[in-house]
Amino acid sequence: MPRSRPLWSATFVTGLTDGGTGLLVIMDHVLADGIAGLAVLGALVDQVTETAEAQADRFPAPAPRAWGLAVDAWRGRLRRVGPAGSGTPRQVRSLCRIREGIAELGGARPPRRQPATSLNQPVGPRRRLDVVAVDLAATHDVGHAYGGTVNDVVLAAVAGALRTLLAARGEQLGELTITVPVAARRAATGGELGNQIGIMPVTVPATGDFGARVTRTAEITRERKSRARGASAALFVPAFLLLARTGLLRWFANHQRVVQTFVTNMRGPEDPLTFSGAEVRAIIPIPSTTGNVTVTFAASSYAGTLYITILSDPARTPDAPALAAALSHELSAPLIGLSTSGSAGP
């Protein structure tokens, strides 16, 4: 977002074709990651009106003073160091954190470069949104049947859909490297925002039977998950800051051939919400596309439905409707198969 403008915005979108109204909330990543963004949503809906009223006298909050920021920074440093003799020395804890971060990033050897495809091209300023919605419980059953999670099903479906897209373009890709953001926290409150996220690049199969792909994807993600979720942030954030300060970040982002897409998945509210008395019918996540990654995906559950958003550059992906159809087919075909065979299990 432009540095000259606020790092967040909230806009009502009226005049939708179905007579509904949308609320578009945009936050810079320095303010909130996906889970913290859901915490902001929780502070807006009717179910926490009393909490919002209790905090009304403190909004808008005054700008902090310099001495207050300094005190807060030193408190954070002291918490990280811990009291003397309280346990493992800080240096040892840092080494453990680095080891966990390396494991989450895939070990000492980075993912290999994939063959050049049309998925990696510098993106322009325009974006297109396509949304695929599936039943959350049924998707969970598919993952359970093949030894995986909902996230594994989404990764396998994305890989299959992109394989179909490339095949229609006359290109072939047997496997796909996907960057998966990993939150360092399970939940957040409105007073505990910020960005606490790492990344986990995984190379998953794009060809073969869907069930076998889910099983293999589950094996890969289980092997790669670190005990300290989001530990990779301690490694990749300094690396990206170094690239930015040397002026190489934009070049790297526009020329890399390691990652073909990004897929983020968040667990949203299980129960229906209301906003100012109106029913919230859907919560649609919007990812970002950067560098030369022309298509990205974001999944979020809400009230029994899993919404998967495809964000693409329309100049680079004029066949985005075909991609959405392929993703819908990837997700719906195994559901039909399980319902007819009854093999989903308890």
C-alpha positions as MATLAB code, in Angstrom:
seq = 'MPRSRPLWSATFVTGLTDGGTGLLVIMDHVLADGIAGLAVLGALVDQVTETAEAQADRFPAPAPRAWGLAVDAWRGRLRRVGPAGSGTPRQVRSLCRIREGIAELGGARPPRRQPATSLNQPVGPRRRLDVVAVDLAATHDVGHAYGGTVNDVVLAAVAGALRTLLAARGEQLGELTITVPVAARRAATGGELGNQIGIMPVTVPATGDFGARVTRTAEITRERKSRARGASAALFVPAFLLLARTGLLRWFANHQRVVQTFVTNMRGPEDPLTFSGAEVRAIIPIPSTTGNVTVTFAASSYAGTLYITILSDPARTPDAPALAAALSHELSAPLIGLSTSGSAGP';
ca = [
       0.000    0.000    0.000;
       1.281    3.565   -0.697;
       3.390    4.858    2.186;
       1.680    8.246    1.844;
      -1.730    6.729    2.661;
      -3.094    4.973    5.773;
      -2.053    1.354    6.200;
      -5.666    0.197    6.460;
      -9.049    0.995    4.960;
     -12.657   -0.192    5.254;
     -15.068    0.433    2.394;
     -18.747   -0.441    1.957;
     -19.518   -1.723   -1.543;
     -23.176   -1.210   -2.449;
     -25.277   -1.908   -5.517;
     -24.363   -5.591   -5.825;
     -26.431   -7.584   -8.318;
     -28.142   -9.611   -5.574;
     -29.061   -6.487   -3.602;
     -26.466   -7.188   -0.943;
     -23.683   -5.036    0.475;
     -20.013   -5.886    0.861;
     -17.520   -4.656    3.422;
     -13.984   -4.579    2.005;
     -11.320   -4.424    4.732;
      -7.706   -3.927    3.630;
      -4.768   -3.993    6.036;
      -1.071   -3.732    5.335;
       0.783   -6.883    6.379;
       2.809   -4.893    8.888;
      -0.437   -4.354   10.835;
      -1.955   -7.814   10.709;
      -1.495  -11.263    9.246;
      -4.494  -13.411    8.341;
      -5.309  -14.598   11.855;
      -5.002  -11.101   13.287;
      -7.276   -9.906   10.469;
      -9.921  -12.351   11.665;
      -9.529  -10.848   15.136;
     -10.347   -7.436   13.672;
     -13.454   -8.944   12.091;
     -14.434  -10.300   15.503;
     -14.298   -6.769   16.907;
     -16.675   -5.480   14.217;
     -19.538   -7.975   14.303;
     -22.593   -7.708   16.542;
     -21.634  -10.564   18.865;
     -19.037   -8.400   20.612;
     -20.999   -5.144   20.715;
     -20.542   -4.828   24.488;
     -16.781   -5.121   24.186;
     -16.768   -2.528   21.419;
     -18.867   -0.158   23.550;
     -16.549   -0.652   26.502;
     -13.629    0.383   24.323;
     -15.430    3.270   22.615;
     -14.006    5.843   25.019;
     -10.487    4.814   23.941;
     -11.092    5.173   20.182;
      -9.418    6.745   18.379;
      -6.430    6.124   20.617;
      -3.927    8.984   20.973;
      -0.570    8.613   19.240;
       2.014    7.023   21.580;
       4.824    9.157   22.947;
       8.445    8.399   22.142;
       9.270    7.375   25.725;
       6.300    5.005   25.779;
       7.505    3.292   22.602;
      11.006    2.955   24.071;
       9.688    1.416   27.297;
       7.528   -1.033   25.347;
      10.472   -2.050   23.146;
      12.717   -2.756   26.154;
       9.959   -4.730   27.873;
       9.748   -6.934   24.795;
      13.507   -7.465   24.803;
      13.500   -8.396   28.495;
      10.661  -10.893   27.949;
      12.677  -12.567   25.181;
      15.790  -12.769   27.374;
      13.901  -14.023   30.435;
      15.044  -13.879   34.059;
      18.519  -15.032   34.974;
      18.746  -18.749   35.619;
      15.200  -19.333   34.385;
      16.158  -22.005   31.872;
      17.895  -22.372   28.520;
      20.305  -19.527   27.676;
      19.133  -17.103   25.015;
      21.842  -18.184   22.569;
      20.738  -21.822   22.771;
      17.102  -20.862   22.297;
      18.087  -18.794   19.264;
      19.953  -21.751   17.763;
      16.911  -23.973   18.330;
      14.707  -21.380   16.669;
      17.051  -21.171   13.672;
      17.087  -24.967   13.368;
      13.267  -25.034   13.426;
      13.175  -22.259   10.833;
      15.505  -24.138    8.500;
      13.335  -27.247    8.815;
      10.194  -25.256    8.010;
      11.874  -23.743    4.951;
      12.794  -27.212    3.711;
      16.209  -27.852    5.207;
      19.597  -26.610    4.134;
      18.835  -27.321    0.469;
      16.303  -24.863   -1.006;
      13.581  -26.046   -3.426;
      14.972  -26.648   -6.904;
      14.099  -24.393   -9.804;
      11.114  -25.605  -11.778;
      10.907  -25.503  -15.592;
       9.848  -22.100  -16.903;
       6.077  -21.820  -17.424;
       3.572  -19.054  -18.050;
       2.690  -19.100  -14.328;
       5.827  -17.027  -13.669;
       5.653  -13.671  -15.439;
       5.933  -10.126  -14.076;
       2.468   -8.968  -13.017;
       0.770   -5.687  -13.844;
      -1.456   -3.444  -11.696;
      -4.867   -5.060  -12.424;
      -6.410   -7.971  -10.488;
      -9.301  -10.382  -11.006;
     -11.117  -12.323   -8.266;
     -12.757  -15.721   -8.746;
     -14.293  -17.592   -5.802;
     -14.955  -21.322   -5.453;
     -17.140  -22.467   -2.532;
     -17.366  -26.062   -1.249;
     -18.840  -27.801    1.785;
     -16.292  -27.734    4.620;
     -17.378  -30.970    6.334;
     -17.290  -32.912    3.075;
     -13.839  -31.533    2.273;
     -12.674  -32.615    5.723;
     -14.015  -36.102    5.009;
     -12.002  -36.237    1.781;
      -8.832  -35.314    3.649;
      -9.610  -37.886    6.365;
     -10.191  -40.602    3.784;
      -6.766  -40.074    2.233;
      -4.791  -39.409    5.408;
      -4.650  -35.629    5.125;
      -6.220  -32.383    6.288;
      -8.399  -29.775    4.623;
      -5.228  -27.861    3.812;
      -3.736  -30.928    2.091;
      -6.901  -31.275   -0.009;
      -6.674  -27.609   -1.025;
      -2.990  -27.923   -1.983;
      -3.646  -31.062   -4.058;
      -6.630  -29.422   -5.765;
      -4.679  -26.254   -6.582;
      -1.845  -28.311   -8.078;
      -4.294  -30.302  -10.200;
      -6.159  -27.199  -11.362;
      -2.942  -25.448  -12.409;
      -1.834  -28.588  -14.238;
      -5.126  -28.495  -16.193;
      -4.637  -24.783  -16.926;
      -1.115  -25.318  -18.235;
      -2.153  -28.324  -20.319;
      -4.744  -26.147  -22.076;
      -1.918  -23.686  -22.826;
       0.207  -26.478  -24.293;
       2.546  -26.668  -21.282;
       3.378  -29.526  -18.925;
       4.300  -29.497  -15.241;
       4.528  -32.700  -13.205;
       4.960  -31.067   -9.802;
       4.370  -27.652   -8.303;
       6.232  -25.681   -5.635;
       3.755  -23.800   -3.475;
       4.599  -21.335   -0.723;
       2.334  -21.854    2.285;
       2.270  -19.117    4.965;
       2.509  -20.576    8.483;
       1.093  -18.581   11.391;
       3.188  -18.528   14.543;
      -0.016  -18.310   16.582;
      -3.336  -20.122   16.586;
      -5.486  -17.144   17.498;
      -5.263  -13.417   18.131;
      -7.201  -10.712   19.859;
      -7.890   -7.196   18.692;
      -5.148   -5.935   21.008;
      -2.537   -8.418   19.773;
      -2.160   -7.757   16.082;
       0.982   -7.401   13.984;
       2.551   -9.926   11.622;
       3.670  -13.250   13.121;
       4.070  -15.509   10.128;
       6.610  -17.792    8.512;
       6.634  -19.614    5.177;
       6.775  -23.276    4.198;
       7.561  -23.979    0.529;
       6.312  -27.450   -0.448;
       6.729  -29.282   -3.755;
       3.636  -31.405   -4.387;
       2.614  -33.711   -7.270;
       0.322  -32.223   -9.918;
      -0.397  -35.435  -11.850;
      -2.017  -38.746  -11.015;
      -5.062  -39.819   -9.024;
      -6.492  -37.133   -6.742;
      -6.560  -39.368   -3.661;
      -2.938  -40.389   -4.169;
      -1.972  -36.730   -4.546;
      -3.695  -35.835   -1.260;
      -1.926  -38.711    0.515;
       1.468  -37.706   -0.858;
       0.856  -34.020   -0.095;
      -0.076  -34.930    3.494;
       3.168  -36.892    3.868;
       5.176  -33.915    2.606;
       3.493  -31.326    4.832;
       3.751  -33.534    7.940;
       7.463  -33.958    7.328;
       7.990  -30.237    6.816;
       5.954  -28.837    9.687;
       8.172  -27.453   12.402;
       7.465  -27.867   16.104;
       7.735  -24.062   16.411;
       5.106  -22.792   13.977;
       6.255  -19.807   11.929;
       9.890  -20.216   13.010;
      11.058  -19.525    9.439;
      10.152  -15.853    9.855;
      13.384  -15.433   11.847;
      15.298  -16.397    8.689;
      13.398  -15.172    5.656;
      12.440  -11.740    7.033;
      16.099  -10.633    7.504;
      16.944  -12.135    4.097;
      14.190  -10.161    2.379;
      15.154   -6.989    4.248;
      18.734   -7.437    3.025;
      17.539   -7.874   -0.568;
      15.344   -4.788   -0.235;
      18.146   -2.627    1.137;
      20.527   -3.714   -1.620;
      17.921   -3.031   -4.311;
      17.781   -6.690   -5.384;
      14.365   -7.646   -3.975;
      12.329   -6.496   -6.981;
      14.736   -8.167   -9.419;
      14.600  -11.421   -7.448;
      10.794  -11.344   -7.219;
      10.474  -10.744  -10.969;
      12.913  -13.475  -12.021;
      12.621  -16.317   -9.492;
      11.582  -19.773  -10.750;
      11.402  -21.608   -7.433;
       7.768  -20.893   -6.503;
       4.814  -21.097   -8.892;
       2.053  -19.919   -6.543;
       1.048  -19.087   -2.974;
      -1.746  -20.807   -1.032;
      -2.918  -19.541    2.358;
      -5.610  -21.222    4.438;
      -7.287  -19.806    7.554;
      -9.893  -21.265    9.872;
     -12.699  -18.744   10.154;
     -15.788  -18.493   12.399;
     -17.814  -21.694   12.706;
     -21.118  -19.947   13.516;
     -22.969  -17.383   11.365;
     -22.267  -13.750   12.197;
     -24.273  -10.552   11.862;
     -23.068   -7.025   11.206;
     -25.344   -4.183   12.319;
     -28.225   -6.656   12.262;
     -27.487   -7.949    8.745;
     -26.497  -11.563    8.186;
     -22.913  -12.094    7.041;
     -23.383  -14.511    4.155;
     -19.728  -15.071    3.230;
     -16.224  -14.146    4.315;
     -14.008  -14.034    1.235;
     -10.230  -13.878    1.724;
      -8.226  -11.843   -0.773;
      -4.573  -12.857   -1.241;
      -1.904  -10.865   -3.075;
       0.171  -11.402   -6.199;
       3.704  -10.110   -6.257;
       6.772  -10.315   -8.442;
       6.298  -12.874  -11.196;
       3.649  -15.040   -9.496;
       0.586  -14.459  -11.688;
      -1.959  -16.551   -9.744;
      -2.377  -16.985   -5.981;
      -4.978  -18.669   -3.774;
      -6.510  -17.983   -0.356;
      -8.888  -20.307    1.502;
     -11.005  -19.467    4.521;
     -13.846  -21.321    6.224;
     -17.020  -19.695    7.486;
     -20.183  -21.271    8.902;
     -19.633  -24.666    7.268;
     -18.415  -23.441    3.871;
     -14.873  -23.300    2.544;
     -14.279  -20.295    0.277;
     -11.245  -20.382   -2.008;
     -10.341  -17.143   -3.765;
      -8.236  -17.123   -6.922;
      -6.453  -13.805   -7.426;
      -4.908  -13.374  -10.861;
      -3.470  -10.775  -13.186;
      -6.070  -10.641  -16.009;
      -3.432   -9.656  -18.552;
      -1.395  -12.767  -17.726;
      -4.329  -15.072  -16.945;
      -7.145  -14.371  -19.419;
      -8.267  -17.989  -18.883;
      -9.002  -17.423  -15.164;
     -12.628  -18.694  -15.530;
     -11.236  -22.002  -16.833;
      -8.906  -22.175  -13.832;
     -11.826  -21.607  -11.445;
     -13.802  -24.349  -13.212;
     -10.829  -26.721  -12.966;
     -10.421  -26.007   -9.246;
     -14.145  -26.564   -8.649;
     -13.929  -29.890  -10.484;
     -10.855  -30.953   -8.493;
     -12.699  -30.304   -5.234;
     -16.131  -31.657   -6.187;
     -15.151  -34.871   -8.000;
     -13.739  -36.632   -4.894;
     -16.790  -35.546   -2.873;
     -19.042  -37.313   -5.361;
     -16.813  -40.376   -5.254;
     -16.892  -40.589   -1.466;
     -20.648  -40.092   -1.284;
     -21.222  -43.013   -3.665;
     -18.633  -45.354   -2.120;
     -19.140  -44.438    1.536;
     -15.416  -44.712    2.148;
     -14.956  -41.501    4.086;
     -15.026  -43.269    7.470;
     -16.169  -41.786   10.771;
];
